[in-house]
């Protein structure tokens, strides 16, 4: 069985967290509508 560690993000994790959230909402139609400019969206 795989053991998973859960911890709070730190400042060192900031870019990784931003990347994960960006990918999580990358196909969300509402997010795409709210940020129509590709440079702002991603």
MDTraj code that builds the backbone (N, CA, C; nanometers):
import mdtraj as md
import numpy as np

residues = "UNK UNK UNK UNK UNK UNK UNK UNK UNK UNK UNK UNK UNK UNK UNK UNK UNK UNK UNK UNK UNK UNK UNK UNK UNK UNK UNK UNK UNK UNK UNK UNK UNK UNK UNK UNK UNK UNK UNK UNK UNK UNK".split()
xyz = np.array([
    [0.0848, -0.1187, 0.0000],
    [0.0000, 0.0000, 0.0000],
    [0.0888, 0.1243, 0.0000],
    [0.0502, 0.2222, -0.0783],
    [0.1250, 0.3464, -0.0914],
    [0.0887, 0.4419, 0.0219],
    [0.1902, 0.5012, 0.0838],
    [0.1682, 0.6003, 0.1879],
    [0.1855, 0.7393, 0.1271],
    [0.0897, 0.8276, 0.1505],
    [0.0930, 0.9626, 0.0952],
    [0.1119, 1.0618, 0.2083],
    [0.2049, 1.1547, 0.1892],
    [0.2285, 1.2589, 0.2890],
    [0.1459, 1.3822, 0.2529],
    [0.0725, 1.4345, 0.3478],
    [-0.0061, 1.5567, 0.3279],
    [0.0549, 1.6643, 0.4158],
    [0.0839, 1.7787, 0.3552],
    [0.1433, 1.8884, 0.4315],
    [0.0959, 2.0213, 0.3743],
    [0.1138, 2.1261, 0.4497],
    [0.0803, 2.2605, 0.4016],
    [0.1882, 2.3071, 0.3048],
    [0.1481, 2.3840, 0.2058],
    [0.2439, 2.4393, 0.1105],
    [0.3264, 2.5485, 0.1776],
    [0.4488, 2.5619, 0.1316],
    [0.5381, 2.6666, 0.1814],
    [0.5689, 2.7630, 0.0672],
    [0.6452, 2.8675, 0.0955],
    [0.6836, 2.9622, -0.0096],
    [0.7594, 2.8931, -0.1215],
    [0.8375, 2.7929, -0.0876],
    [0.9131, 2.7182, -0.1895],
    [0.8201, 2.6466, -0.2870],
    [0.6988, 2.6165, -0.2446],
    [0.6017, 2.5443, -0.3269],
    [0.5145, 2.6369, -0.4111],
    [0.5330, 2.7663, -0.3991],
    [0.4407, 2.8622, -0.4603],
    [0.4213, 2.8386, -0.6100],
    [0.5270, 2.8271, -0.6874],
    [0.5116, 2.8107, -0.8320],
    [0.4422, 2.6795, -0.8654],
    [0.4731, 2.5746, -0.7931],
    [0.4079, 2.4455, -0.8160],
    [0.2579, 2.4547, -0.7887],
    [0.2210, 2.5214, -0.6812],
    [0.0794, 2.5376, -0.6468],
    [0.0071, 2.6189, -0.7545],
    [0.0685, 2.7262, -0.7997],
    [0.0087, 2.8079, -0.9061],
    [-0.0093, 2.7246, -1.0328],
    [0.0910, 2.6448, -1.0673],
    [0.0816, 2.5596, -1.1867],
    [-0.0317, 2.4582, -1.1752],
    [-0.0458, 2.3972, -1.0591],
    [-0.1513, 2.2976, -1.0384],
    [-0.2892, 2.3618, -1.0492],
    [-0.3063, 2.4775, -0.9874],
    [-0.4356, 2.5462, -0.9934],
    [-0.4660, 2.5911, -1.1363],
    [-0.3649, 2.6401, -1.2070],
    [-0.3836, 2.6804, -1.3469],
    [-0.4316, 2.5635, -1.4306],
    [-0.3667, 2.4492, -1.4160],
    [-0.4082, 2.3310, -1.4916],
    [-0.5469, 2.2823, -1.4508],
    [-0.5784, 2.2941, -1.3227],
    [-0.7083, 2.2471, -1.2749],
    [-0.8237, 2.3235, -1.3400],
    [-0.8019, 2.4511, -1.3681],
    [-0.9076, 2.5333, -1.4256],
    [-0.8879, 2.5596, -1.5747],
    [-0.7921, 2.4944, -1.6377],
    [-0.7595, 2.5237, -1.7775],
    [-0.8713, 2.4894, -1.8748],
    [-0.9591, 2.3994, -1.8394],
    [-1.0699, 2.3645, -1.9290],
    [-1.2053, 2.4103, -1.8754],
    [-1.2029, 2.4944, -1.7735],
    [-1.3268, 2.5450, -1.7151],
    [-1.3830, 2.6572, -1.8027],
    [-1.5014, 2.6401, -1.8612],
    [-1.5573, 2.7430, -1.9503],
    [-1.5737, 2.8794, -1.8833],
    [-1.6118, 2.8825, -1.7580],
    [-1.6298, 3.0107, -1.6892],
    [-1.4955, 3.0828, -1.6737],
    [-1.3917, 3.0100, -1.6384],
    [-1.2594, 3.0716, -1.6261],
    [-1.2121, 3.1232, -1.7615],
    [-1.2383, 3.0483, -1.8668],
    [-1.1980, 3.0897, -2.0014],
    [-1.2727, 3.2162, -2.0428],
    [-1.3998, 3.2260, -2.0070],
    [-1.4790, 3.3445, -2.0385],
    [-1.4298, 3.4648, -1.9576],
    [-1.3968, 3.4434, -1.8306],
    [-1.3539, 3.5525, -1.7434],
    [-1.2169, 3.6077, -1.7834],
    [-1.1338, 3.5244, -1.8440],
    [-0.9990, 3.5647, -1.8861],
    [-0.9817, 3.5343, -2.0347],
    [-1.0402, 3.6156, -2.1227],
    [-1.0374, 3.5854, -2.2661],
    [-0.8992, 3.5995, -2.3307],
    [-0.8115, 3.6814, -2.2732],
    [-0.6779, 3.7004, -2.3289],
    [-0.5883, 3.5821, -2.2911],
    [-0.5313, 3.5114, -2.3884],
    [-0.4492, 3.3937, -2.3573],
    [-0.3334, 3.4229, -2.2617],
    [-0.2714, 3.5392, -2.2731],
    [-0.1595, 3.5721, -2.1843],
    [-0.2048, 3.5850, -2.0393],
    [-0.3243, 3.6340, -2.0189],
    [-0.3789, 3.6469, -1.8836],
    [-0.4345, 3.5143, -1.8344],
    [-0.4944, 3.4403, -1.9257],
    [-0.5592, 3.3144, -1.8889],
    [-0.4602, 3.2127, -1.8354],
    [-0.3473, 3.1978, -1.9021],
    [-0.2473, 3.1009, -1.8581],
    [-0.1329, 3.1718, -1.7929],
])
top = md.Topology()
chain = top.add_chain()
for i, resn in enumerate(residues, 1):
    res = top.add_residue(resn, chain, resSeq=i)
    for name in ("N", "CA", "C"):
        top.add_atom(name, md.element.get_by_symbol(name[0]), res)
traj = md.Trajectory(xyz[None], top)
